[in-house]
Amino acid sequence: MSTALPRPRRARELGLAHSGTPGPLNLVTDVPGAAVGLTTLVRPDDGVQTGVTALLPRPAAELLTPWWAGIAVLNGNGEMTGSHWIQDAGWSQGPILITNTAAVGIAHHAVVGWMVDRFADRVQAEHLWLLPVVAETYDGVLNDIFGRHVTEAHVRAALDNAGSGPFPLGSVGGGTGMIAYELKGGTGSASRILDLPGGPYTLGVLVQANHGRLDQLRVDGVPVAPLLGLCSWRSEDQGSVIVVVVTDAPLLPHQLQRVARRAGLGIGRSGAVGGNSSGDLFLALSTALPAPLPPPEPPLVQSLRCLTDPLLDPIYQAVVDATEEAVLDAMLLSEPTPTFRPKGHTVPALDGERLVEALRGWRWPVGPAATG
C-alpha cells in the first residue's frame, strides 16, 4: 500500500501563494456565518457542463437581515441583478447566486420562491419585496447553454445544501463550464485574517473565473504560457469574472465600494485587462452592523460604529491577494474538459506541479509549501 501523501493542488500548498494569513479553510466560509452550496451538472454526452453556486452571507434563518454592500465594475458586459439598488442604497439581503448567462432568470425566480417559502409570514404580512443578487458568466463553449439545463430544483438544491465548512473548488457549481486564460477555469475562493482594531476580522472572496487570454496569464508576475509550451486557441478575450468579497469587519457602503474596486487589481495581478467583451463585476459586503429593514420597522434612527478609512489599506491588500489566489486555485483544481461548441477540442487544465517546475527552471524563487 502506498503511503505517499495526496498530490498538493492549491496554490498555497504548491508554494505559489505567500502573502497574508489565510483562515483555517482558506475559503470564504471562514467568515463567521457564511455558507456555500453547489449544484454541479455534468452530462458530457448531452453537452451539459454547468451549474449554480449559492453564497449565504448570513445563517439561513437570518437572511432577511440586510447586509451593507458596494459594487464595482471593471468592464460591464455582464449581469448582476440587484446591483442598481446596491449602488443607490448601499445594502441588499438574502443569498447571492452565480451561474451561467442563460440561467440568470431561473436562478432569480428560484431564490425569490425559496425566500418566500422560508419567510412566508413576514413576506406576506409586511409586504416585503425581494431583489436578490444573481450574477453570471458565459459557459457556452463547454456547455449547451441555450439548452437551459439549470432548473429551479437545481438552484434550490444549492441553497438547501449550503454549508459553513469546506467546499470543492474548480469545475464545480456555477464554475463547471468556465474557461480562464484559455485554460479550464471555474470556482475559486480564498480568505485572509485581518488584525485590526476591534478584530481580528475575516475576509473571504468567492470567484467565478471565466476571463482572460493565455498570453496574459501571469503567476507570481511571470508570463507562464511560454514556459509551459502552451499555445493560444482563441482570438480574443471572450469571458467574464465575478468576485464576491465577504467580511465581518464593520464597513459602510462607501468603504465597501472602494473594497470592491480592489478585486479588479487582484484580477489584474493574474494578467487580465478587462477586455471589451468581458463582464468583470465585483461585489463587496459586510455582515457586521446589521441593517434594519426599511420603515416601519424600528429603529428609524440608527447609530453605527465602523472602521475609519485610514484602516482600509490592509483590507485592500487582503482583497487583492485573496482574489489573485482564488483565480489560481480555480484553475489548479479544474480538470481538462472537452468543448461543446465547437466540438473536437479539449480545454487543458493548469498543471500545478508542472507549473512549479517551470518557474523553478526559470530561476524564479518558488517558495516552500505554506503551512499557515
Summary of the structure (lengths in Angstrom):
residues: 372
radius of gyration: 19.9
end to end distance: 29.7
largest distance: 66.8
contacts: 1398
relative contact order: 0.21
helix: 30%
strand: 24%
